[in-house]
Amino acid sequence: MWDWMRTVVSGLRFEAAPARNMGPVHLAQGALWSERTRSGHPLTLTCREGMLWLTCEGDAKDYVLHPGDTLRMERSGHVVVQALKPSRFCLMQRAPVHTPCTPPVRKHEGLVR
């Protein structure tokens, strides 16, 4: 009778940390937004409309995000976003996860399309 429940529960990842949604953020063209991130609290930014320029302290690259682009920032530091056009973006921040079960993030690029 409870087999379906066992199937559902066995697929859950209890080590996953809850996400804190911090958005949407609307920026007029040329407007700036900044946030200081903490180590172990990855910040994910998704451009919903417009075009964004983004730079992260400690990262030699800058990024330009278009609608649908997502950037996950793993390291701590100051993040600055500027709207190159009137823009809207969403943020998600995860609490720290201290388990070895977390899948690795792609290291070659921060930008995910």
C-alpha positions as CSV (number, residue, x, y, z in Angstrom):
1,M,0.0,0.0,0.0
2,W,2.8,2.5,0.8
3,D,5.2,1.4,-2.0
4,W,4.5,4.5,-4.0
5,M,5.5,6.6,-1.0
6,R,8.8,4.7,-0.5
7,T,9.6,5.3,-4.2
8,V,9.0,9.0,-3.8
9,V,11.0,9.3,-0.6
10,S,13.9,7.2,-1.9
11,G,14.3,9.8,-4.7
12,L,14.5,12.8,-2.4
13,R,17.8,14.4,-1.5
14,F,17.5,15.3,2.1
15,E,21.0,17.0,2.1
16,A,19.9,19.7,-0.3
17,A,19.7,23.1,1.3
18,P,16.7,25.3,1.0
19,A,16.9,28.2,-1.5
20,R,16.2,31.8,-0.7
21,N,14.6,33.6,-3.6
22,M,15.7,37.2,-3.7
23,G,14.0,38.7,-6.7
24,P,12.9,39.9,-9.1
25,V,15.2,43.0,-9.3
26,H,14.3,45.7,-11.8
27,L,17.1,48.0,-13.1
28,A,16.8,51.0,-15.4
29,Q,19.5,51.3,-18.1
30,G,22.8,52.2,-16.4
31,A,21.6,51.4,-12.9
32,L,23.8,49.3,-10.6
33,W,23.0,46.6,-8.0
34,S,25.6,45.0,-5.7
35,E,25.7,42.3,-3.1
36,R,28.5,40.9,-0.9
37,T,28.4,37.1,-1.1
38,R,29.6,34.8,1.7
39,S,31.7,31.6,1.3
40,G,29.5,28.5,1.1
41,H,26.4,30.4,0.1
42,P,26.3,30.1,-3.7
43,L,24.4,32.9,-5.5
44,T,22.6,32.2,-8.7
45,L,21.5,35.1,-10.9
46,T,19.2,34.6,-13.9
47,C,18.5,37.4,-16.4
48,R,14.8,37.6,-17.2
49,E,14.8,40.6,-19.6
50,G,17.2,43.2,-20.9
51,M,21.0,42.8,-20.8
52,L,23.2,42.8,-17.7
53,W,27.0,43.2,-17.2
54,L,28.3,41.4,-14.1
55,T,31.6,41.3,-12.4
56,C,32.6,39.3,-9.3
57,E,35.5,40.1,-6.9
58,G,38.2,37.5,-7.4
59,D,37.0,36.5,-10.9
60,A,39.2,37.7,-13.8
61,K,36.2,37.5,-16.2
62,D,33.3,39.8,-16.6
63,Y,30.0,38.4,-17.9
64,V,27.2,39.8,-20.1
65,L,23.9,38.1,-19.5
66,H,20.9,38.0,-21.9
67,P,17.4,36.9,-21.2
68,G,17.5,33.2,-20.1
69,D,21.2,33.2,-19.1
70,T,22.1,32.0,-15.6
71,L,25.3,32.6,-13.7
72,R,26.2,30.7,-10.5
73,M,28.7,32.4,-8.3
74,E,30.5,30.0,-5.9
75,R,33.1,32.2,-4.2
76,S,32.6,34.9,-1.7
77,G,33.2,38.5,-2.6
78,H,31.5,41.6,-4.0
79,V,29.2,41.1,-7.0
80,V,28.3,44.2,-9.1
81,V,25.6,44.1,-11.8
82,Q,24.8,46.9,-14.2
83,A,21.9,47.1,-16.6
84,L,23.1,47.7,-20.2
85,K,19.4,48.0,-21.1
86,P,16.3,48.2,-18.8
87,S,16.5,44.8,-17.2
88,R,15.0,42.4,-14.7
89,F,16.8,39.5,-13.0
90,C,16.1,36.9,-10.3
91,L,18.4,35.7,-7.6
92,M,18.5,32.5,-5.6
93,Q,20.8,31.9,-2.7
94,R,21.4,28.4,-1.2
95,A,22.3,27.9,2.4
96,P,25.6,26.0,2.9
97,V,25.6,22.3,2.3
98,H,28.2,20.2,4.2
99,T,27.8,16.9,2.5
100,P,29.9,15.1,-0.1
101,C,26.7,14.2,-2.0
102,T,26.4,17.6,-3.7
103,P,27.0,17.2,-7.4
104,P,30.0,19.1,-8.8
105,V,29.3,22.4,-10.7
106,R,30.8,22.9,-14.1
107,K,34.1,24.6,-13.6
108,H,35.0,25.7,-17.1
109,E,32.4,28.5,-17.3
110,G,30.1,30.2,-14.9
111,L,27.5,30.9,-17.5
112,V,24.8,28.3,-18.1
113,R,22.5,28.6,-21.1
